[in-house]
Amino acid sequence: LRAARLPRRLIDEFLGWTRRDREGESGKLPWGEIEPPRAEEIVDLDEVIDERCEARGRRLLDALVCIRLNGGLGTTMKLSRAKSLVPVREGLSFLQLVALQIERLRRRYGCSTPLLLMNSYHTRADSLAALAQFEQPAGLPLDFLQHKVPRIARASGRPLALADEEQSWAPPGHGDIYLALLLGGLLERLVQQGYRWAFVSNVDNLAATVEPALLGYLDQSGVEFAMEVTPKTSADLKGGTLARCRGRLTLLERAQVEPEHLADFEDFRRLPVFNTNNLWWRLDAMLDRLRRRALELPLIVNPKRVTGVEVVQLETAMGAAIGCFEAARGIRVGRRRFAPVKAT
């Protein structure tokens, strides 16, 4: 990690993850501590927005930055390059359509909302080349880089060491977004330049467009962190959901549930929504929280097989940060804001 010139704070966090993994941390939460969210913790978008929210949100568009997670290779589509470069409509790729959505937002409201990509080492060059003509507000980069961490050989508990060194490394999950922004200095820079809100979503969810009325509602309500959720269907049983645990609103993932309680986790009546991975957070609140201490994100132990070797990838999920903020809320939205593409 030092030889790869990775930041000391990231190294310390990763060593903490490996220690937790060696000590047998499963990431499971006792089901007896899980409760449904309170009624006021998840609100319906259509019931809370009005003309005042819309007007306030429009005024805030110059203080909003749109971040798209763009670190994934299209492995499920049998690709070995950025998934976002796949043509999906009239010859346009995910990435081109996202850029067009931002340009349309700017024209419609006369704002200069920037687009930021969180790239991985594998997606950066191709993605930036694809957006070479995209105009970014002065002084801001078009992307920032997700960190990388070693894969761990399960048998030895040591970092994987392959002849193809690239395969020895993996991204640490999209929960890395917070440290990547902080340690690269970009989070502080955004706050200093007057940016107030971040809207983050997966690059393959083209339905995740900027909703000014939602932005206005969040700002006037004093919310610091919000997650868009949508009602579960039978196709969404594996998706993470919002619950209360130990007095806090929490993102509960299937991997955190004890096997004997999976049916309870999938129960529509008890936990009726799931996470779209569309997140809104106050930049100044996030900067203040990260300066004081690390975010306590649950560890995800992801088993893989690489060139015949059983390995684990240690990861975190960005939505889990909702449990680190008192002023947090779930926003129930319809399917019009959730249309991810996972296969051709």
Salt bridges, closest charged atoms under 4 A:
ASP12 OD1 - ARG8 NH2 2.79
ASP21 OD2 - ARG154 NH1 3.34
GLU25 OE2 - ARG20 NH2 2.98
GLU33 OE1 - ARG246 NE 2.61
GLU41 OE2 - ARG244 NH1 2.39
ASP44 OD2 - ARG332 NH1 3.11
ASP50 OD2 - ARG52 NH2 3.48
GLU54 OE2 - ARG58 NE 2.92
ASP143 OD2 - ARG124 NE 2.78
GLU166 OE1 - HIS122 ND1 3.73
ASP176 OD1 - HIS147 ND1 2.94
GLU188 OE2 - ARG291 NH2 2.99
ASP204 OD2 - LYS83 NZ 2.88
ASP204 OD2 - LYS342 NZ 3.03
GLU211 OE1 - ARG336 NH1 3.94
ASP219 OD2 - ARG56 NE 3.04
ASP219 OD1 - ARG196 NE 2.56
GLU228 OE1 - ARG337 NE 2.79
ASP236 OD2 - ARG335 NH2 2.32
ASP264 OD2 - HIS261 ND1 2.81
GLU266 OE2 - ARG254 NH1 2.51
ASP267 OD1 - ARG269 NE 3.26
ASP284 OD1 - ARG282 NE 2.70
ASP288 OD2 - ARG292 NE 3.11
GLU296 OE1 - ARG289 NH2 3.69
GLU296 OE2 - ARG293 NE 3.53
GLU310 OE2 - ARG305 NH1 2.27
GLU326 OE2 - ARG248 NH2 2.99
